[in-house]
Amino acid sequence: MRKWEHYEHTADVGIRGYGESLEEAFEAVALALFDVMVDVEKVESKECREVEVEEEDLEALLYSFLEELLVLHDMDGLVFGDVNVEIENAGEGYRLRAKACGEVLDYEKHEPKEEVKAITYHEMKIEQLPDGRWMAQLVPDI
């Protein structure tokens, strides 16, 4: 069962990730982001990139994390289908280290869908749900 979903939002699409931990929710929302662009089930882990960001709060951390992944997509043509995240409290903020694995976009194999132009804070929410799971969501600019 996938741990993320897309939700309807006027002209755009919202992305929402769930996890047993905050890290899993960040991983899931990253996969939801790339699934807006391609079918992540078809992405093989041929190349891995490491990402590290530090921010004062969780919303800024999520924004910077997804922005780094989007930059890797835009600059290197990569799409990701596997993401592992570690988050630690860094005193006056948070530090995120991630390993994202995927491959260069192949138009025939990955059947591109929408192009994500930018990460936004629109409808961004990160919260622990009553059942103890975590949820992270936002509406990227399509």
TORTOR-671137 format. One record per residue (C-alpha): x, y, z negated; residue in one letter; residue number from 0. Coordinates in Angstrom, 3 decimals, decimal comma. Last residue first. Layout:
N
         x         y         z  r    k
         X         Y         Z  a  NUM
...
END
This chain:
142
         x         y         z  r    k
     2,403    22,878    11,886  i  141
     3,305    24,891     8,779  d  140
     3,430    22,471     5,849  p  139
     0,489    22,138     3,434  v  138
     1,598    20,938     0,014  l  137
     1,308    18,014    -2,401  q  136
     3,079    16,200    -5,236  a  135
     1,351    13,656    -7,477  m  134
     2,707    11,780   -10,492  w  133
     1,227     8,712   -12,170  r  132
     0,314     8,700   -15,866  g  131
    -3,368     7,762   -15,399  d  130
    -4,399    11,354   -16,241  p  129
    -2,250    12,655   -13,358  l  128
     1,180    14,255   -13,748  q  127
     1,368    17,298   -11,561  e  126
     3,106    18,921    -8,640  i  125
     1,016    21,291    -6,537  k  124
     1,734    23,205    -3,375  m  123
    -1,469    24,545    -1,801  e  122
     0,661    26,729     0,505  h  121
     4,248    26,810    -0,799  y  120
     5,483    26,282     2,736  t  119
     7,802    23,958     4,670  i  118
     8,342    24,957     8,283  a  117
     7,645    24,202    11,936  k  116
     6,366    20,638    11,568  v  115
     5,862    19,190    15,043  e  114
     2,791    17,013    15,451  e  113
     2,675    13,516    16,967  k  112
     5,854    11,893    18,274  p  111
     5,533     8,326    19,634  e  110
     8,392     6,783    17,607  h  109
     9,617     4,218    20,136  k  108
     9,092     6,104    23,384  e  107
    10,129     9,527    22,070  y  106
    13,195     8,223    20,222  d  105
    14,031    10,515    17,289  l  104
    17,489     9,807    15,894  v  103
    17,380     7,363    13,016  e  102
    16,335     6,941     9,428  g  101
    17,732     7,017     5,928  c  100
    17,383     9,743     3,316  a   99
    19,527     9,636     0,196  k   98
    18,482    12,173    -2,386  a   97
    19,978    14,168    -5,222  r   96
    17,777    16,655    -7,010  l   95
    18,950    19,026    -9,726  r   94
    16,485    20,840   -11,955  y   93
    16,463    24,081   -13,883  g   92
    17,951    25,941   -16,817  e   91
    19,684    22,897   -18,278  g   90
    20,010    20,652   -15,249  a   89
    17,040    18,335   -15,785  n   88
    17,646    15,436   -13,470  e   87
    15,943    14,254   -10,321  i   86
    16,976    11,179    -8,316  e   85
    15,373    10,533    -4,933  v   84
    15,443     7,648    -2,459  n   83
    14,010     8,187     1,030  v   82
    13,240     5,643     3,742  d   81
    11,503     6,352     7,053  g   80
    13,383     9,457     8,150  f   79
    13,444    11,228    11,495  v   78
    16,693    12,687    12,775  l   77
    17,131    15,093    15,689  g   76
    20,419    16,395    14,273  d   75
    19,639    20,100    13,832  m   74
    15,828    20,109    13,603  d   73
    15,460    16,836    11,713  h   72
    18,352    17,602     9,380  l   71
    16,805    21,048     8,811  v   70
    13,466    19,368     8,006  l   69
    15,169    17,186     5,399  l   68
    16,781    20,256     3,809  e   67
    13,410    22,070     3,818  e   66
    11,804    19,076     2,106  l   65
    14,317    19,263    -0,737  f   64
    14,198    23,062    -0,958  s   63
    10,393    23,118    -1,232  y   62
    10,294    20,253    -3,732  l   61
    12,904    21,964    -5,924  l   60
    11,112    25,320    -5,651  a   59
     7,930    23,642    -6,890  e   58
     9,817    21,786    -9,628  l   57
    11,361    24,891   -11,166  d   56
    14,723    26,686   -11,403  e   55
    16,290    25,036    -8,358  e   54
    19,186    22,755    -7,451  e   53
    19,501    20,842    -4,187  v   52
    21,460    17,797    -3,031  e   51
    20,845    15,875     0,177  v   50
    22,613    12,754     1,375  e   49
    22,161    11,492     4,905  r   48
    21,685     7,950     6,123  c   47
    21,733     6,543     9,646  e   46
    20,243     3,323    11,050  k   45
    17,331     2,951     8,629  s   44
    14,647     2,107    11,191  e   43
    11,621     4,305    11,865  v   42
     8,578     2,461    13,250  k   41
     6,614     2,534     9,966  e   40
     7,320     6,277     9,842  v   39
     4,874     6,835    12,731  d   38
     6,070    10,252    13,874  v   37
     5,650    13,971    13,060  m   36
     2,955    13,960    10,360  v   35
     4,571    10,717     9,188  d   34
     7,721    12,727     8,488  f   33
     5,935    14,871     5,924  l   32
     4,150    11,861     4,396  a   31
     7,547    10,201     3,960  l   30
     8,811    13,282     2,099  a   29
     5,605    13,286     0,011  v   28
     6,304     9,679    -0,987  a   27
     9,906    10,289    -2,032  e   26
     8,868    13,329    -4,107  f   25
     6,119    11,253    -5,783  a   24
     8,625     8,458    -6,445  e   23
    10,996    10,926    -8,126  e   22
     8,236    12,282   -10,361  l   21
     7,580     8,735   -11,522  s   20
     4,891     6,109   -10,947  e   19
     4,407     7,775    -7,600  g   18
     2,008     9,661    -5,388  y   17
     2,576    11,848    -2,327  g   16
     0,242    14,383    -0,727  r   15
     0,467    16,053     2,654  i   14
    -1,969    18,648     3,912  g   13
    -2,718    19,026     7,595  v   12
    -3,129    22,270     9,485  d   11
    -5,933    24,100    11,282  a   10
    -8,512    23,832     8,457  t    9
    -6,924    21,453     5,896  h    8
    -7,770    17,767     5,934  e    7
    -5,668    15,423     3,810  y    6
    -2,672    13,290     4,671  h    5
    -1,762    10,453     2,362  e    4
     1,069     8,999     0,312  w    3
     1,908     5,939    -1,743  k    2
     1,448     3,366     0,979  r    1
     0,000     0,000     0,000  m    0
END
